[in-house]
Amino acid sequence: MAEMTDFEMRLATLICEVLNLEDMAPADIDPEQPLFDGGLGLDSIDALEIAVAVAQDYDVHLKAEDEQTREIFATLRNLANHIRQETDAAPA
């Protein structure tokens, strides 16, 4: 498992809380593991819930029709990197 940055850990915590992943600790999420398609097994509703939480917490808006959204949501690390690129509020 790849090592997580502090920001990635905060995002993993947010994901666990938003999706009520009671049987998974944030530290159990590998930042390079796919969030969908065989990784964590998240679905489109989960992506929507994560996108709403990211918008609320970081004022970064992810749109389903954006071609880059699939790549952004590919892994926790991709999502963290995208948020860092979009805002100064997400230190490494």
Backbone hydrogen bonds, N-H to C=O, Kabsch-Sander energy under -0.5 kcal/mol:
donor,donor_aa,acceptor,acceptor_aa,energy
6,D,92,A,-0.5
9,M,5,T,-2.1
10,R,6,D,-2.0
11,L,7,F,-2.3
12,A,8,E,-2.7
13,T,9,M,-2.4
14,L,10,R,-2.3
15,I,11,L,-2.7
16,C,12,A,-2.5
17,E,13,T,-2.4
18,V,14,L,-3.1
19,L,15,I,-2.4
20,N,17,E,-0.8
21,L,16,C,-2.3
22,E,20,N,-2.0
24,M,21,L,-1.6
28,D,25,A,-2.0
29,I,26,P,-1.6
30,D,28,D,-0.7
33,Q,30,D,-1.8
35,L,74,A,-2.0
39,G,36,F,-1.3
40,L,34,P,-1.8
42,L,35,L,-2.4
47,A,43,D,-2.1
48,L,44,S,-2.1
49,E,45,I,-2.3
50,I,46,D,-2.6
51,A,47,A,-2.7
52,V,48,L,-2.3
53,A,49,E,-2.1
54,V,50,I,-2.8
55,A,51,A,-2.2
56,Q,52,V,-2.3
57,D,53,A,-2.8
58,Y,54,V,-2.8
59,D,54,V,-0.5
59,D,55,A,-1.3
60,V,54,V,-0.9
61,H,59,D,-0.5
62,L,60,V,-0.5
66,D,63,K,-1.3
69,T,66,D,-1.4
72,I,68,Q,-2.6
73,F,69,T,-2.5
74,A,71,E,-1.1
76,L,33,Q,-0.6
77,R,31,P,-2.6
79,L,75,T,-2.1
80,A,76,L,-2.6
81,N,77,R,-2.7
82,H,78,N,-2.3
83,I,79,L,-2.3
84,R,80,A,-2.5
85,Q,81,N,-2.0
86,E,82,H,-1.8
87,T,83,I,-1.5
90,A,87,T,-0.5
